[in-house]
Amino acid sequence: MLKTIEEHGAGETKFFIGDEVGIVDIAFGAIAYWLEIFEEILGVKLLEAHRFPRLAALINNFKKEPIIKENLPDHHDMFVFFKGLIEKKTCLCIIRG
């Protein structure tokens, strides 16, 4: 799926549909932010910048946007929360799909 988004969804603009954050950016950005946490917890890197350079740029632009940056949940707090869920095995449905 990441390859398809990289090839057909991510363009040369700052965000998916231009230079301003849109609904697609919010939806994808939230998933990408959570994905970073799971990658860190599980020790697996799925969204590698060298394989998906346009997606990596979109994610970086998204996280740097002032309104987004001010409202993203704290990385450490999310890490602790999801790590706790995984350790309790209450989050396996998210990891296994």
C-alpha positions, 0 to 999 in steps of 0.5 A: 500500500505504501508503494502505491501511495508513493507512486500514485498519491504523493506528488511534488507538492508540500502536502497531498493536494497542494501547499496546505494541509487537507483531509487526506494529509490529516488521515494519512498523517495520523496513521503515519504518526502511529506507525512510527510508534509501532515501528519503534516498539516492534523494532521494525521499519516499514516507512523507510525514507530511501524507499518512500522519499515522497511519503517521508517528505509529506510526513515531515511537512505534516509534522512540522506544520505549526497547527499540527505540531501544536496538536500532535500527542506527545511521542513518549506518552504514545509510546508508553501507552501502546507499549503497555497495550502490547504488553497486556496483549490487548492491542494484537488486533492492531498489530496483526491487522 
